[in-house]
Amino acid sequence: SSIRQFLLLAFADRWELQLLHFWLFLGIYLAALLGNGLIITTIACDHHLHTPMYFFLLNLSLLDLGSISTTLPKAMANSLWDNTGISYNKCAAQLFFFL
């Protein structure tokens, strides 16, 4: 037999707690987007911040945006739609983009 889908464990069994997890993850996701976006914008727009320290901070912000944007939207969708599966191809694509 071949693997076609992975089953994911839910954070909670009750629907209310799954909605709470969704809103909590959405808040974390939006805060990370806003914070990293502000860091990227500030470093890119101010020419005094084009030093090696801020170059690495810019790269760290981009990496954080990339890593959180590959895993968290699927977790939020699973909490909202009460879905407990991810296909093999989607899992491989998510792992590819995360790495």
C-alpha positions as CSV (number, residue, x, y, z in Angstrom):
1,S,0.0,0.0,0.0
2,S,1.1,3.6,-0.6
3,I,0.7,6.6,1.6
4,R,-1.7,9.1,0.3
5,Q,-2.6,11.2,3.3
6,F,-1.2,11.9,6.7
7,L,-3.6,12.3,9.7
8,L,-2.9,15.3,11.9
9,L,-3.9,15.4,15.6
10,A,-6.3,18.2,16.5
11,F,-5.3,20.6,19.3
12,A,-8.7,20.0,21.0
13,D,-11.8,17.9,20.6
14,R,-14.3,20.6,21.2
15,W,-15.3,23.0,18.4
16,E,-15.1,26.1,20.7
17,L,-11.4,25.3,21.6
18,Q,-10.6,24.8,17.9
19,L,-12.0,28.2,17.2
20,L,-10.0,29.7,20.0
21,H,-6.9,28.1,18.6
22,F,-7.7,29.6,15.2
23,W,-8.1,33.1,16.5
24,L,-4.9,32.7,18.6
25,F,-2.9,31.5,15.6
26,L,-4.4,34.3,13.5
27,G,-3.3,36.8,16.1
28,I,0.2,35.4,16.3
29,Y,0.5,35.2,12.5
30,L,-0.7,38.8,12.0
31,A,1.7,40.1,14.7
32,A,4.6,38.2,13.1
33,L,3.7,39.6,9.7
34,L,3.4,43.1,11.0
35,G,6.6,43.0,13.1
36,N,8.7,41.5,10.4
37,G,7.2,43.7,7.7
38,L,8.1,46.8,9.8
39,I,11.6,45.6,10.3
40,I,12.1,44.8,6.6
41,T,10.6,48.2,5.6
42,T,12.6,50.2,8.0
43,I,15.9,48.5,7.0
44,A,15.2,48.8,3.3
45,C,14.1,52.5,3.4
46,D,16.8,53.9,5.8
47,H,20.2,54.0,4.2
48,H,21.9,54.4,7.5
49,L,20.8,50.9,8.4
50,H,22.7,49.3,5.6
51,T,25.4,47.8,7.9
52,P,26.2,44.1,8.4
53,M,24.2,43.8,11.6
54,Y,21.0,45.1,10.0
55,F,21.7,43.0,6.9
56,F,21.5,39.9,9.1
57,L,18.5,41.2,10.9
58,L,16.8,41.7,7.5
59,N,17.6,38.1,6.5
60,L,16.3,36.8,9.9
61,S,13.1,38.7,9.4
62,L,12.7,37.2,5.9
63,L,13.4,33.7,7.2
64,D,10.9,34.1,9.9
65,L,8.2,35.3,7.4
66,G,9.0,32.3,5.2
67,S,8.9,29.7,8.0
68,I,5.7,31.0,9.6
69,S,4.0,31.4,6.3
70,T,4.5,27.8,5.3
71,T,3.2,26.1,8.4
72,L,0.7,28.3,10.2
73,P,-1.9,28.9,7.5
74,K,-2.4,25.1,7.2
75,A,-2.7,24.7,10.9
76,M,-5.3,27.6,11.0
77,A,-7.3,26.0,8.2
78,N,-7.3,22.7,9.9
79,S,-8.6,24.3,13.1
80,L,-11.3,26.2,11.4
81,W,-12.6,23.5,9.0
82,D,-12.1,20.6,11.4
83,N,-9.9,18.9,8.9
84,T,-7.4,16.3,10.2
85,G,-5.6,15.3,7.0
86,I,-2.9,16.6,4.7
87,S,-2.1,14.9,1.4
88,Y,1.4,13.5,0.8
89,N,2.1,16.1,-1.9
90,K,1.0,19.0,0.2
91,C,3.1,17.7,3.1
92,A,6.1,17.4,0.8
93,A,5.6,20.9,-0.6
94,Q,5.2,22.4,2.8
95,L,8.4,20.7,3.9
96,F,10.2,21.8,0.8
97,F,9.3,25.5,1.3
98,F,10.0,25.3,5.1
99,L,13.5,24.0,4.5
